Amino acid sequence: MTYRYFPATAPLLLFVPLLLAAGSAPLRSAGQSVDSPIEIGPRQYSVNVMKNAKPKLPNFAPLAPKRGYVRGFVKDAGGKPLAGAKIGVRSTIAGGFYSGASSKTDARGYYEIQVPWGAAEFYCAGYTVNYGEGRAALGLHPADGEKDSFASANGHVENWVLLNYGIADADAASEKPGYANNYYGGSFYLDYSLADSRPIFADSYSLPVGSEIEVTLTPDGPLLDGSVGRPFTFRKRVLEEAANNFNVTNIPVGRYQIAARLIQGTKSSPLRLVETGPSSSQPFGLEPKDARGKALLSFRPNGAKAESATAQRGNWGSLSITLKR
């Protein structure tokens, strides 16, 4: 099995793995078994699906710094060089005034940028792939785990990896665990309203106190990197003192079937999944936008151009989904 990331000039095709001759290695897998539901506590506002797990990073050949330049290689997690990745740096010799430079990787995945004089940092590191019926720019991860600032005169080497999930910045994720761009995986936000016990204020959409929500994600085909994903199940008790919303973050990127049901004792019934928020009418997200029981879910990228991806940050927006009876 081999995997292909289509460059920005490719037609808009669904991202799929390319099968080789018989005897190819089996697809890699990511995720956890559906046999272990993820229980979301009463005051838990977010859950990181993959926790601290991340794909194994490839090896890079040694490369010496070159004075006045930054250079390195970009690969996917399987070690394949990525042509067309965009790397951008900027420098300053006086606070607040920057000069920038950027470059794209060649067929070897190699880039080399002459850096403007001063203290330099990376502002962009991205790669564009076909995703669903559109395009998605993904943020790149520094191979040593931390993007570095450096003095332009000394030169610098920074290698980058394209990841399908994983924590982008451990410090930022610790401070804001529910923020989508702190992870390379996709995310969504779920909310619901509580049923009022007073008949005059009751409605047919809110969820009754004491019931339980169950949401299941099942991969619909290979994941974005060509690996075989696994289902995830989330459960949350509907309580008056509990938060009635939560974020699910760091989901290995692909397309999923999402199903939701309400459990009351020994009975269960499907829940409506309604995509909400300012981007709900845009491509990606739920299909259909208002579904009973289940729908197709595609994560929504923050942009399609590689330069829209910040270095060491994910580039997926958080989908907003409201659950209703």
C-alpha positions as CSV (number, residue, x, y, z in Angstrom):
1,M,0.0,0.0,0.0
2,T,1.2,3.5,-0.8
3,Y,-0.5,6.8,-0.1
4,R,-0.7,9.9,-2.3
5,Y,-1.2,13.5,-1.3
6,F,-2.3,15.3,-4.4
7,P,-0.6,18.7,-4.9
8,A,-2.4,21.9,-5.3
9,T,-2.6,21.6,-9.1
10,A,-4.4,18.2,-9.0
11,P,-8.1,17.9,-10.0
12,L,-10.7,18.0,-7.2
13,L,-10.9,14.3,-6.5
14,L,-11.7,12.5,-3.3
15,F,-8.5,11.7,-1.5
16,V,-8.0,7.9,-1.7
17,P,-5.1,5.5,-1.2
18,L,-3.7,3.9,-4.3
19,L,-3.6,0.1,-4.2
20,L,-0.6,-1.7,-5.5
21,A,-0.2,-5.2,-6.8
22,A,-1.3,-8.2,-4.7
23,G,0.8,-8.8,-1.6
24,S,0.8,-5.1,-0.6
25,A,1.0,-4.4,3.1
26,P,-2.3,-3.9,5.0
27,L,-3.6,-0.4,5.8
28,R,-2.4,1.1,9.0
29,S,-5.1,1.8,11.6
30,A,-5.6,4.7,14.0
31,G,-8.1,5.3,16.8
32,Q,-9.6,3.2,19.6
33,S,-12.1,0.4,19.6
34,V,-15.8,1.1,19.8
35,D,-15.8,-1.4,22.6
36,S,-14.5,1.3,25.0
37,P,-17.1,4.2,25.0
38,I,-15.8,7.5,26.1
39,E,-17.8,8.7,29.1
40,I,-18.1,12.5,29.3
41,G,-18.5,13.8,32.9
42,P,-21.1,16.3,34.1
43,R,-18.7,19.2,34.1
44,Q,-16.4,18.0,31.3
45,Y,-16.4,20.5,28.5
46,S,-14.0,18.8,26.1
47,V,-12.5,15.4,25.3
48,N,-9.3,14.7,23.3
49,V,-10.0,11.5,21.5
50,M,-6.4,10.5,20.8
51,K,-5.0,11.9,24.0
52,N,-1.2,12.0,23.7
53,A,-1.0,9.5,20.9
54,K,0.5,10.6,17.5
55,P,1.7,8.8,14.4
56,K,5.3,7.6,14.4
57,L,7.5,10.3,12.8
58,P,9.8,9.5,9.9
59,N,13.5,9.8,9.9
60,F,15.3,12.7,8.2
61,A,18.8,12.8,6.8
62,P,21.3,15.0,8.7
63,L,21.5,18.5,7.2
64,A,24.0,21.2,8.3
65,P,22.8,24.8,8.9
66,K,23.7,27.2,6.1
67,R,24.4,30.8,7.2
68,G,21.7,33.2,6.2
69,Y,19.3,30.4,5.2
70,V,16.7,28.1,6.7
71,R,16.2,24.8,5.0
72,G,14.9,21.3,5.6
73,F,12.6,18.6,4.3
74,V,8.8,17.9,4.5
75,K,7.4,14.4,4.6
76,D,4.2,12.7,5.5
77,A,4.0,10.3,8.4
78,G,4.9,7.4,6.2
79,G,8.1,9.1,5.1
80,K,7.1,10.2,1.6
81,P,8.5,13.5,0.5
82,L,5.8,16.2,-0.1
83,A,6.3,18.5,-3.0
84,G,4.5,21.9,-2.9
85,A,4.4,22.4,0.8
86,K,4.6,26.1,1.8
87,I,7.1,27.3,4.4
88,G,7.2,31.0,5.5
89,V,9.6,32.8,7.8
90,R,9.7,36.4,9.0
91,S,12.5,38.4,10.8
92,T,12.7,41.5,12.8
93,I,15.5,43.8,14.0
94,A,13.0,46.2,15.7
95,G,10.0,45.1,17.6
96,G,6.8,45.0,15.5
97,F,8.5,45.5,12.1
98,Y,8.9,42.3,10.1
99,S,10.3,41.2,6.8
100,G,9.2,37.9,5.4
101,A,10.2,35.3,2.9
102,S,8.7,32.0,1.8
103,S,9.3,29.0,-0.5
104,K,7.7,25.7,-1.6
105,T,9.2,22.3,-1.4
106,D,10.5,20.6,-4.5
107,A,10.0,17.0,-5.6
108,R,12.4,15.8,-2.9
109,G,10.3,17.6,-0.3
110,Y,13.2,20.0,0.2
111,Y,13.0,23.8,0.8
112,E,15.6,26.5,1.2
113,I,14.8,30.1,2.1
114,Q,17.2,33.1,2.3
115,V,16.1,34.7,5.6
116,P,15.8,38.5,6.1
117,W,18.3,39.8,8.6
118,G,17.3,39.6,12.3
119,A,15.6,37.3,14.7
120,A,13.6,34.9,12.6
121,E,10.5,32.7,13.3
122,F,8.1,30.6,11.2
123,Y,4.7,32.0,10.5
124,C,3.5,29.5,7.9
125,A,4.0,25.7,7.4
126,G,1.2,24.1,5.4
127,Y,0.3,21.6,2.7
128,T,-2.9,21.4,0.6
129,V,-4.7,18.1,-0.1
130,N,-7.9,17.1,-1.8
131,Y,-10.6,16.4,0.8
132,G,-14.1,15.2,0.0
133,E,-15.3,17.4,-2.8
134,G,-13.0,20.3,-2.0
135,R,-9.5,21.3,-0.8
136,A,-8.0,21.5,2.7
137,A,-4.8,23.1,3.8
138,L,-3.2,21.3,6.7
139,G,-0.7,22.6,9.3
140,L,2.7,20.9,9.4
141,H,4.4,19.6,12.6
142,P,8.1,20.3,13.4
143,A,9.8,16.9,13.4
144,D,11.7,17.7,16.6
145,G,8.4,18.7,18.3
146,E,8.9,22.4,18.5
147,K,9.3,25.1,15.9
148,D,12.3,27.2,16.7
149,S,13.1,30.9,16.4
150,F,16.7,31.6,15.3
151,A,19.2,34.3,14.3
152,S,19.2,34.6,10.6
153,A,22.9,35.0,10.4
154,N,23.5,31.6,11.9
155,G,21.2,29.7,9.6
156,H,18.8,27.0,10.7
157,V,17.4,23.5,9.8
158,E,13.8,22.6,10.4
159,N,12.1,19.5,9.1
160,W,8.3,19.1,9.0
161,V,5.8,16.3,9.0
162,L,2.2,16.1,7.9
163,L,0.0,14.5,10.6
164,N,-3.6,13.3,10.5
165,Y,-4.0,13.7,14.3
166,G,-2.0,14.5,17.4
167,I,-1.4,17.5,19.7
168,A,0.1,20.4,17.8
169,D,1.3,22.4,20.8
170,A,1.2,20.7,24.2
171,D,1.4,24.0,26.2
172,A,-1.5,25.5,24.2
173,A,-3.6,22.4,24.4
174,S,-3.0,22.3,28.2
175,E,-4.2,25.9,28.6
176,K,-7.1,25.6,26.0
177,P,-8.0,21.8,25.7
178,G,-11.2,22.6,23.7
179,Y,-9.6,24.8,21.0
180,A,-9.6,23.0,17.7
181,N,-6.4,24.4,16.3
182,N,-4.3,23.0,19.1
183,Y,-4.7,19.6,17.4
184,Y,-4.0,18.2,13.9
185,G,-7.2,16.0,14.1
186,G,-10.7,17.3,13.4
187,S,-13.2,18.4,16.0
188,F,-16.9,19.2,16.6
189,Y,-19.0,20.9,19.2
190,L,-22.2,19.4,20.5
191,D,-24.9,21.2,22.4
192,Y,-28.5,20.5,23.5
193,S,-31.2,22.0,25.6
194,L,-32.8,20.6,28.7
195,A,-36.5,19.8,28.8
196,D,-38.4,22.0,31.2
197,S,-40.4,20.0,33.8
198,R,-43.3,22.6,33.7
199,P,-45.8,21.6,31.0
200,I,-46.5,25.2,29.9
201,F,-42.8,25.7,29.0
202,A,-42.1,22.2,27.7
203,D,-41.2,21.6,24.0
204,S,-40.7,18.6,21.8
205,Y,-37.0,19.2,21.1
206,S,-35.3,19.4,24.4
207,L,-33.8,16.3,26.1
208,P,-35.3,15.0,29.4
209,V,-33.2,15.1,32.6
210,G,-31.9,11.6,33.5
211,S,-31.6,10.4,29.9
212,E,-28.3,9.6,28.3
213,I,-26.9,10.8,25.0
214,E,-24.9,8.4,22.8
215,V,-23.0,9.6,19.8
216,T,-21.0,7.2,17.5
217,L,-18.5,8.0,14.8
218,T,-17.8,5.3,12.2
219,P,-15.3,5.9,9.4
220,D,-16.8,6.1,6.0
221,G,-13.9,4.8,3.9
222,P,-10.1,5.3,4.5
223,L,-8.9,8.2,6.6
224,L,-7.2,11.2,4.9
225,D,-3.8,9.6,5.2
226,G,-5.0,6.3,3.7
227,S,-5.1,4.4,7.1
228,V,-8.1,2.4,8.3
229,G,-9.9,4.2,11.1
230,R,-11.9,2.8,14.0
231,P,-15.2,3.8,15.5
232,F,-15.6,6.1,18.6
233,T,-18.5,6.2,20.9
234,F,-19.3,9.1,23.3
235,R,-21.8,9.0,26.1
236,K,-23.1,11.8,28.4
237,R,-25.8,11.8,31.1
238,V,-28.3,14.6,30.8
239,L,-28.4,16.3,34.2
240,E,-29.6,19.7,35.4
241,E,-26.3,20.5,37.1
242,A,-24.3,19.3,34.1
243,A,-22.9,21.3,31.2
244,N,-25.2,20.9,28.2
245,N,-22.4,21.3,25.6
246,F,-19.0,19.8,25.0
247,N,-16.1,19.7,22.4
248,V,-14.7,16.5,20.9
249,T,-11.2,17.2,19.6
250,N,-8.3,15.5,17.9
251,I,-10.3,13.0,15.8
252,P,-8.2,11.3,13.0
253,V,-9.2,13.2,9.9
254,G,-11.4,11.4,7.4
255,R,-15.1,11.2,6.6
256,Y,-17.4,9.6,9.2
257,Q,-20.9,8.4,9.7
258,I,-22.2,10.1,12.8
259,A,-25.1,8.6,14.7
260,A,-26.9,10.0,17.8
261,R,-29.5,8.4,20.0
262,L,-31.3,9.2,23.3
263,I,-31.3,6.4,25.9
264,Q,-34.0,6.3,28.5
265,G,-33.8,3.2,30.7
266,T,-34.1,0.2,28.3
267,K,-35.5,2.2,25.4
268,S,-33.7,4.3,22.9
269,S,-34.7,6.7,20.1
270,P,-32.8,8.5,17.3
271,L,-31.8,12.2,17.9
272,R,-31.9,14.9,15.3
273,L,-28.5,16.2,14.3
274,V,-28.7,19.9,13.1
275,E,-25.6,21.7,12.0
276,T,-25.6,25.2,13.4
277,G,-23.3,28.2,13.5
278,P,-22.2,30.9,11.0
279,S,-20.6,28.3,8.6
280,S,-23.5,25.8,8.7
281,S,-24.6,26.6,5.1
282,Q,-21.0,26.1,3.7
283,P,-19.5,23.0,2.2
284,F,-18.3,20.2,4.5
285,G,-19.9,19.6,7.9
286,L,-23.0,17.5,8.1
287,E,-24.7,15.9,5.1
288,P,-27.7,16.5,5.3
289,K,-27.5,19.6,7.5
290,D,-30.6,18.5,9.4
291,A,-30.7,14.7,9.9
292,R,-32.7,12.2,11.9
293,G,-30.5,9.7,13.7
294,K,-27.4,9.7,11.5
295,A,-25.5,11.8,8.9
296,L,-22.2,12.0,7.1
297,L,-19.6,14.2,8.7
298,S,-16.7,15.9,7.0
299,F,-14.5,18.2,9.0
300,R,-14.4,21.8,7.8
301,P,-10.9,23.2,6.9
302,N,-10.1,26.8,7.8
303,G,-8.7,27.4,4.3
304,A,-7.6,25.7,1.1
305,K,-4.3,27.6,0.4
306,A,-1.2,26.2,2.1
307,E,-0.2,29.7,3.3
308,S,-3.4,29.8,5.4
309,A,-1.9,27.1,7.7
310,T,0.1,28.4,10.7
311,A,3.2,26.6,11.7
312,Q,2.7,23.9,14.4
313,R,-1.1,24.4,14.4
314,G,-4.0,22.4,13.1
315,N,-6.1,24.0,10.5
316,W,-9.6,22.5,11.1
317,G,-12.6,24.5,12.3
318,S,-14.9,23.1,14.9
319,L,-18.3,22.1,13.6
320,S,-21.3,23.1,15.6
321,I,-24.0,20.4,16.0
322,T,-27.2,20.7,18.0
323,L,-28.9,17.5,19.2
324,K,-32.7,17.5,19.3
325,R,-35.5,15.0,20.0
